[in-house]
Every structure is written in C-alpha cells, then in structure tokens.
C-alpha cells in the first residue's frame, strides 16, 4: 500500500531567537503531524537543537536595516535559493519584511500556497518624515504585488494592521484572518498573585530598547516619580541593538543606570521569574506592534499592565479591566498612572486576576497553534 509523502513545510523568519521564543510550539505541532519542517533564518543550519527535533535548518544572511541594500539583496537571493532547494508544499513567512520579501520571490516563482504573518507594521506606518513617506509610496505598490492573489493568505495579530493594509488597497479582507499574537504558555507562566511587601516595589519595563518602544518615556516617568519621592524601583530588562539607528546605546543606558534613575538588567532569560518579582509591567510603546508577547506573559502571571492606547498593545490590555491605557509619548500621564496603580492594591489585584482569565480564554498557545494549523489545512486543500 502506497503512503503519501510527508508535507514539506518551510518557515521563514527574521531571527533564530524569535523562533525559540515565539514559534517553538507551532514548530512542535508541525513535526508531530509528521510533516517535514524546514526553518530558514540566520544560524538555523548550525542549530543542534533543531536537528534533534528533526527540523532541517537553512541559513539566511544576517542583515541590518533597509538602508543596507547589498545585505537586502543577499537576503532575497538566499530566500530564493532556499525555496528552490526545499521545494516546499507550503511556506509560512513571518514578520512584515520577511513576509514582503517572500511574497515578491514566490510571486516571481509562481509559487503557492504561501502564508504571511504580519506581526506588526513596525516603523513602516509609524515613522515620521519625508523619507518614510517616500518609502511608503514605493513600497505599497510592491506590497500589492507581493500579497494579493489566490493561494496567498495573511495572518494579522490585530485588526488595526489589517484595516490599514485593506485601506491602502494592498490586500482583500477575504484572504486574511486575525490570530492575536503567538500565544502564551499558561503553564510556564502560571498565575502567581503579587505579595504586598514592605520593600520598594519593582516597576518593570522589558522589551527591545528602541525609542518607539517607549523606553525614553519610561525613564522620564521614573524620573518624575523619583522627584515626587515615590518609593519604587524602576527596572529595565532588554538589550541595545548597535545595528539599529532607533536603538538606545550602551553608553546611554549605562548613564541612566549610574544616575540611579533606572536599574538596567540587560537581557534576562528567565521571564517567569522576572515577571513574578515585579509589581507591574509598563510598556509605553507606540511602535507598530502585532501583539507584544511580554504583555501576554505579564497578564498570564497575574500582573497589571500599563501600556499605550495603540495598535497591538490594546489587544492585550482592556482598559480598566486588566490594565490601563495611556497616551503615547506623554511621560507625565504615564507617571500619574503608575503612581495611582502603586497606591491602589485592590485595583492591582483585580487587574491581575482579570488578565489571567483573559489569557486562559483567548490567548493560550494551544489555541493560537490550532488556529494557525487550520489556516495551513485550508490552503492545502
């Protein structure tokens, strides 16, 4: 009796760390199905851990921002070569830039089906200035070419991003769905109510240290509250990115740390422990987020959240239910909101419980994986 050959699947994404932190449960579900999983990202071909899982890794070059033209061309060529080499039955490209590049390449190769995950629009729609307007004018027609058509399906993480691309004429609504984030493991991030202590509470910012993530606003809010003699420790967990012009520098962060405005922890790997030690998480991001995973993890642990009333962030936080939404780029408003929440333990307790319930109902990783696999199945039919 002849058996069907396994489905060959190619996942393309921007960073190997994001594979382990955001896409591992999806990869495990794909392998469990008996599909042949190929993963293309920088360093994937050298990963012994992937090999142990039965995943075939393919290297993509590490490139900086879009101004690195040679690097972008090398990335395009590497994607083309990987697709031609693996001959996948279905492709899933993740993040706006890698989805865009994969869309262009597969269109030119007459390749389908292809799934794209737009995990936030990044600086494409948020960055100001004439240069970005010019880039948008050039990129939008190319995005129409990359994403439109049969056998091409786009997963959005929030409705604002989907509507922005529909309004721009890039896509049609029938080729889209919304799967809010990459999910949170509610067993790993188990509910842990905050214990009121006599020691100074920890107010935590954790993210990439990019300006649009609101790091300056967090630091300025910390400065305001320290001048008001509010007893709290303001901790920052995250790395700087020397190749990114929007990143704070090592020198800047060390200066803020030495001044005593904040405590810079650098990169922290044990996220459950980090979140359990804090009173609340503050992420005043106005970046083009999908749904920030750290906000889902924070809610699952049972901590209140203060974030901006902006796309992606408001998917994770329902105002006055599991957190507070504040104005973007407004440190005084942020400081006032933090102060009120520090002084209101009952509200914090309610926010924490509501956040956990919200994660259990709508954001747990098994639900996200199941919805994503259903997209694949529909396209493979």
Secondary structure by P-SEA (a helix, b strand, c coil): ccccccbbbbbbbccaaaaaaccaaaaaaaaaaccbbbbbcccccccaaaaaacbbbbbbcccccccaaaaaaaaaaaaaaaaaaacccbbbbccaaaaaaaaaaaaaaccccbbbbccccccccccccaaaaaaaaaaaaaaaaacccccbbbbbccaaaaaaaaaacccccccccccccccccccccccccccccccccccccccccccccaaaaaaaaaaaaaaaccbbbbbbbbbbbccccccccaaaaaaaaaaccccccccccaaaaaaaacccccccccccccccaaaaaaaaabbbbbbcccaaaaaaccccccbbbbbcccaaaaaaaaaaaaacaaaaaaaaaaaaaaaaccccaaaaaaaaaaaaaaaac
